[in-house]
Structures are given as C-alpha cells and as structure tokens.
Amino acid sequence: MKLTYLMSAALLAAAAAPAFAAEISDGKVKIGILNDQSGVYADFGGKWSVEAAKMAVEDFGGKVQGATIEVISADHQNKPDIAANIARQWYDTEQVDAIMELTTSSVALAVQGISAEKKKIDIVTGAATTDLTGKACSPYGFHWAYDTHSLAVGTGGALVKQGGDTWYFLTADYAFGYSLEEQTSNFVKAQGGKVLGSVRHPLATTDYSSFLLQAQASGAKVIGLANAGLDTANSIKQAAEFGIVAGGQRLAALLFTLAEVHGLGLEAAQGLTLTEGFYWDRNDESREWSKRYMERTGRMPNMVQAGTYSAVTQYLKAIDKSGTDETEAVSEELHAMPVDDIFAHGGKVGPNGRMIHDMYLMEVKKPSESKQPWDYYKVLATIPGDEAYIKPEESGCPLVD
Amino acid sequence: MITILGIPIQAFLGQLLVGLINGSFYAMLSLGLAVIFGLLRVINFAHGAQYMLGAFVGYLLLVQLGVGYWPALLLAPIIVGISGIVVERLALARLYDVDPLYGLLFTFGLALVLEGIFRYYFGVSGNPYPVPPLLAGGTNLGFMFLPNYRGWVVIASLIFCLGTWLVIEKTKLGSYLRAATENRSLVQAFGVNVPLLLTLTYGLGSALAGLAGILAAPVYQVSPLMGSNLIIVVFAVVVVGGMGSILGAIVTGYLLGVAEGLTKVFYPEASNIVVFVIMAIVLLIRPAGLFGKEA
C-alpha cells in the first residue's frame, strides 16, 4: 500500500517537474536539519545550525541545477523515537532529500538506519559516536565535524606531548562518560602518560566541589572532564572557585565547544584545554565567513554549526557536479570530492563515510589576552586528520574491504 | 597521619565543610517550601523555578542595568517575592478550597512554563555571574582551600534561616500565621485578614527561593535548568524534616548536605541517591519525619 503510494507520488512528481530540472526529483532540493532545539544541546547545535544551513544555501545562490533549495528543521528532543518518526515523515511525505546535523549519538544512529533503508543521504555533524562510520556505517551516511576518537586523540594524546603526563578523570556515571574516559586514557597511556585515578559523578550533579577536592588531592597534572554540557560547565566554574587552575593543574574538557565557553565566560574558563574542528579566528576565510554568521545570529559558530555549513555546501556541490539529486550518484560524488571550504582544507571522505580533516587542540585565553568579543582560543596544536580519525580500514565498517 | 575510615583527616574535614555549604542551599530552599506547605498546605512545585528566577533576576540586573551583587541580594528576593504574590492572588488563592492536588499541578505547570520561557531566550549552557570582588579569592584553612564566597554562603544562609524561624516562632505576626494554619475561620473571626496573611506567606516563601537563587548565582551557572536539578532533593529534605516543620527543614537541610558530601568521598556513584535512601529509612521509622508532629 505504502509502496504504491510512494510510486504514484514519485510518478506524479516526475510528471510535474519542469523540464529544465528534469534530473532533480520534484524540481526541488529539500534538506532537513534535525537536532535538539530546546534541550541540553540547544546551544551546541540547535537553531544556530539551522541558520548555518540556510546561509550555505544562500551562499550557493539558492538554486542548484535550476532547482530551488529549501531548508526545513525540527526538534528531536534527544529522543530516538521522535527523531525516527520525523525522519520517516520527511522522507515519505515531504520529499526531503537529505537529513543533516543529528546531534546526540542515539538519534544519529537511528536516523542513519532509516536513511540507509530509504536510500537517502544523511550527514551527521552534531553526534560524537564513532559507530556511525564503524559497525553502523551506511553507503549514504556521512560523519562530518568530529567524533569521540578525534576528541580523545586531540585532548588525550596531544596534551601529553605538551607535558600533561599524569591524569585524573571526573567522569559522568553513564555509558558516554565511560567511553570518553576509556578512549582518552588509551591515548594518554599510548603517549607515555599515566592515569592516577578517576571519580564517577552522577549525571546532572549540581555541586562538584567534593569531586574536585579529590582530583586536586591526587596531584595529577591534568584533570580530564569526561562529561558534557551543564555538568562540564559547572565543574569548570567550581574548579576556578577552588583555585585548581591557579594552583597549576590543567583542566581538559573532553567535549566542550565555543558555545559553552561563551556561556561560562573567560574568567572561569581560562586555561581550559579542549579539542575542536573549527575556530572562527584561524584564517582570513574563516574570519570573513564567521563575521557574516555573527551578523545573522549574534554569536560566533562552533564546529557543529560551521560543520553543518560545510556539509550542506558540499552536498549541494555534489548535486551540481553529478547533475542529479539521485542518492547513488550524489553519494559517489561526496565520497570522491575533496572538501575545501571555510571548515576544512584538503578534507577527504573515507569509504566508511568519515570526513577526515584536521582538528585543533585549543587553550582558552585569559581575560587579559582576549582582545575582542569571542576572542577565546589559542591554538596549541594542529592534529592532522589522518591521526585524529580512525583509518577507514580499521573502523570496523563492513563497507570497507 | 591521622585517618578516619581510611581517609586522611584533612580530606575528611574538607568534605565536611563542603557538605555544610551545600546543606546551606538545601536548608534555605526547604525552609521556603516548609513555610509555604505549613501555612498554605500547597506543595509548591514552582520553588525550583523561583530559585532559578532569583538567579536570573540577579544576572539581568547586572547585565542590563549594571546593578551589582549587593543591591541584587536585596532586589532579587523582592522581585521574585512580588511575582509570587501576583501568582498567589491570581491563581493559587482560588485553589485553597479544592483538593491540594490542584495546587501541586498548578505550580508544577507554572514551573514548566517558566523554565521553557527562559530556555527559549537564554539557551541551556547558562550564563556566567561573577563572584563579587569583596568575596573573591579564598582562604587556606590548613586542611582545605575555602573560597571566601562559599564561607559567606554558609553565614548568610544561617542568618536568613534563623531570622525566618524567629519571625514565625517568636513574633506576633508569626503567631497569627501559626494560628491561621490551625483554624482559619476562627482567626478570621478575631478580625485578622487571613487571605492577606496567606498571600504574604507565599510571597515570603518565593522570596526565600529567590534569595537562594541569587546566592547560588556565583557558584553555579545561571541556567534555566538549575532549579529542576535541585528541587527533587529539596523535596526529600522537607519530607525527612517533617512536612511543614520549619526547624526540621533547616536542620535536615544541613544534615543531608553533610551526609551527601561524605558519600561523595566514600562511594561517589551513590551521592545523588543517598538523600532518598535516608528519606526511605526515616519514613519507615518515623512516618511524620524527624521533626514532624505525629498525626
């Protein structure tokens, strides 16, 4: 029944499409941005990612191969079931061609599954799990901005080289926290560092002083924060209060971006180390683009938002190059084309769908070093893409021989 | 080195103090809840949102109007208190005669709406609120580094808790309030304006939440979610102390803060449930709570 309906819809659409855009289904390219717009990750991606996607469309000229481009968006509330329903509805009845952003790993995995089944393209910028390009990889699924592996390599590995060779972890007591702690510990040890201990705190704890005192007493050079969102922000703020950074210990947030640094303020965040795939004030190109983004939104982009811009742009380039929005052809182009834009230079997409690009180890500036609003980071090290990401052949993705 | 249960005495004392600091917030918040429940018989689920409101009023005063911490310490409770009075007049006052469940549902809804509005405008990662310069820095106590601001929080909360307790237990106004709880119509017959008393009580309860909010602003992120993270624990504190018992709420607040602080050393994973375990035990042994009157 559903199939007949789909078939007839496709036929009708094909018949109605104007001749000049014969290769673009229903005469329109429709991109759905599906992410958390009201919950804990609303600043991490949120409506700001939607703006970045719209900006990408405008910068592309609003049309590809003569067909208009449309961006729609929805809030998945971090719930995989809600996300799956929206994705099905978008693909089945609203002629959405690709779904992007997909903050939260559980959601991204669910939607990537549906997209593969419906033979549609999804490009994940907001979620962290390496499974997306590992055992759950899809021929039409792409993972763009970062993943847990690149964060662990950046913060765990590169920081040891900078002298931070003893670690103590403050870990959120659930699967995400464990995996972040484990992956980072591995890189710390691989570089010759030592892990002195860790303390597990319950999710959404408000007071971290007990845990911080324990971390302080451990004497470790680096305190790794294997938690996310408000938990990380509160840990950092209270660490500043207890004079931890002033006392010579370094804080390393394993998942933290410009948006959260802004929320925290430099007074509390100074000296913090973190890894991001993008920083607005890195070169002329990123500055020019970010200033335009700032004019629209009143804030500077983090790697998720800039990554979404890059993903949309690359998707449109692929359609333009292949002359159609048909999934197979576009996927082929996406796998083949290098990524060169404001986000990535010499980025390449592996057969598992992973976009491999450089990551940056950042240190948050002192308030006295910050010359202008949003002047927050010093780049400590550049981590080449091939080191930051798992090699496609080692990813466990069944698509790679 | 002297140790207690395998923990160096320095660390032990440090954790005790940290527990006391958290207990201060519990005590102040549960005090407001206990006052409102004791006199109005309303389970004020909006208490967490009012605490959040207090912190945001302080933040907005600073960012929009340049009003610093000390004036905000006075202004934030007043503004939150007034908003509480408006809510009581417009809505809660109409619910006293129906099942208490309606009051609970109404305040719960109100909390969700308030949180939603702030989340829409301010996002979720929170906003920074600086420690006032007078209290910046810290003191080395030998066994731990005590941020001066946290020391102030303990002192301030003790002052405000004792003050509220004295007003309710030792003044004429307080005696009217307590009498109105026992027998409303009789007190009204003596010419006391009971509805006005109830309105002021709700205003006072909200103001206490607002005060805790502005006290918390320099310690925690000023975030729309800050209240909902705390409110459930505070309810447990009130239940352990004995619903409606003001002294019970204060003492239990500090006690549970310390119990939680020590759990964070011995078995950190359990630190967010230890309060509820204690609640369950207390309810089994003394169903009316530690300081409650047996019905």
Interface residues (C-beta under 8 A of the other chain):
Chain A: S38 G39 V40 Y41 A42 D43 F44 G46 D173 V199 R200 H201 P202 A204 T205 T206 D207 S209 S210 F211 L213 Q214 A217 G229 L230 A233 N234 K237 Q238 E241 F242 G243 G247 A259 E260 H262 G263 L264 G265 E267 A268
Chain B: A11 G14 Q15 V18 G19 I21 N22 G116 R119 Y120 G123 V124 S125 G126 N127 P128 P130 V131 G138 M144 F145 P147 Y149 R150 V219 Y220 Q221 S223 L225 M226 N229 L230 G261 K264 V265 P268 E269 S271 N272 I273
